[in-house]
Amino acid sequence: MLDQMTLYPIADDVLFAPGGKVVIRTYGVAPATGAGGSVSYRTWVTGVRDQPRYWHWGHFEDAASGHRRVLEWLTGRGPQPAEAMA
């Protein structure tokens, strides 16, 4: 599936916690064919005990600020972002 998409990195962060490593990655995602498909923006969090989580953002600016909000949530400095998809 990833070989059919083009990923545009926006931000990557790694947190080290007593339970292990948590990775936060925000990317723009577009079809690899380049056939005029629109870019969607997602933040993936892996290493959280419950399950991997992701957020979907509408625009680049939302994705950049959303990445910061997810990071603040994970470090206890803010609430969980409302755009959570899973």
Long-range contacts (C-beta under 8 A, 24 or more apart in sequence): 3-32, 4-31, 4-32, 4-33, 5-29, 5-30, 5-31, 5-32, 6-30, 6-31, 6-32, 6-34, 8-39, 10-41, 10-60, 10-63, 10-64, 10-67, 11-64, 11-67, 13-67, 13-71, 15-71, 15-74, 15-75, 19-49, 20-47, 21-47, 22-46, 22-47, 22-48, 22-74, 23-47, 24-67, 24-70, 24-71, 24-74, 26-57, 26-63, 26-64, 26-66, 26-67, 28-60, 28-63, 41-66, 43-67, 43-70, 45-70, 45-74, 48-74, 51-86, 52-86, 53-84, 53-85, 53-86, 54-85, 54-86, 55-81, 55-83, 55-84, 55-85, 56-83, 56-85, 57-83
